Amino acid sequence: MKLLFRILITSILVLVIAHFMSGVHVANFATALIVAVVLGLLNIFIKPILVILTLPVTLITLGLFLLVINAIMILLCTKIVGGFEVDTFWTALLFSIILSVLQSIVLSITGGDK
């Protein structure tokens, strides 16, 4: 149940961010649901591999390179999901930062992080 709630929150946030942010395009709510699921799967399977491979760079940048990895996850998601587009790397970076912050805020308010 918590997983479905997180997916629903993420998909709503993807739609809201895409509405206010130029350079991010989401076709409809169904696409946003698919984006939420694909991002979750990418974060489970691909992100740990990228984190391990880029560990020296992450350590040198004191963890800031993880933001780049998050942007790469967003760009990978655009290649997988039709109807979801992010124009540039910098847009993906800003989108991932905003999405992460808003997810943390919403899930802490609703108690979905417990």
N, C-alpha and C positions, 0 to 999 in steps of 0.2 A: 504494500500500500504506500509506504514511504517513497519507493522508487517511482511509482506512478505520479505521486504528488510532485516530486522533483522534476520529472519530465514535463509535466503540465506547467509548472512554474517557469522552467527554462524556455519552453515554447512560447509562453506569453511574453516573457522578457525579450526573446528574439524578435517577436513581432513589434513590440513597443520600441525597441532600439532601432529597428529597421525603419520604422515610421519617422523617427526624429533625426536619424543620421543619414546624411547623403552618402552614397557610395555603397550602401547595403540594401539589397533588394530581396524581399521574400514574397513569393507569389500568393500564398494564402496560409490559413491556420494549419491545414494538413501538412504543408511543406515545413512549417515551423516545428510541428511535432516530429517529423522525420529528421529535421536538423538536430533537435534535442537528443533523439535516440542515437544518431550517428556520432554526434559530439561525445556523448557518453561512452560509446564503444571505442572511439578513437582514443579517448582519455584513458580507458582501461587497457587497451592492447598496444597502441603505438607510442603514446607519450612516455611510458616508462623506458622503452628502448631508446628513444631520443634523449631522454634525460641522462641515461647511463653513457651513451655515446658522446654527449657534450659536457660531461661532468667537469673536465678541466676548464673549459670556457665559463661554465656556470660558477665555478669556484673563483676564478679570476675576476668575474664581474659581480661577485657577491650575491649571486642569485638572480640578477636582472635578466640574464639570458633566458630564464624560464618564461619571461614575457614573450620573447621571440618564439619559443616553442609553442606557446599558446596561440600565437598568430599563425604559425604553420599549421596547427590543428584546424583552425578556422578555414584556412585556404584549402586544406585537404578536404574538408567538408564541402566546400563549394564545388570541388571536382566530382564528388560522389553524388550529391543531392541536386537534382534538377529543380530549377525554380528558386534556388538560393544563390545569390551572387554577391561577392565583395570585390570592389573595383581594384584596390591596391593593397600592398602589404601594410602600409601605414594605417589604412582604414581597418584592416583585419586586426592590427595591433590595438588600436583604440577600441574597436568593437569587443575584443576579448577582455580588455581591462574593464570596460563598462559592464559587460555581462557578468564577470566574476564579482565585481563589487555589488551589483544589484542582486545577484543570487545570494550572496552572503547576507545582505541586509534583509531581503524578503524571507529567507529561510530562518534567520534568527528571530524575526518578528513572529512568524507563523509557527515556530517550533518544529519546522521540518528538518532541522539539522540534528535532532536528537535521535 
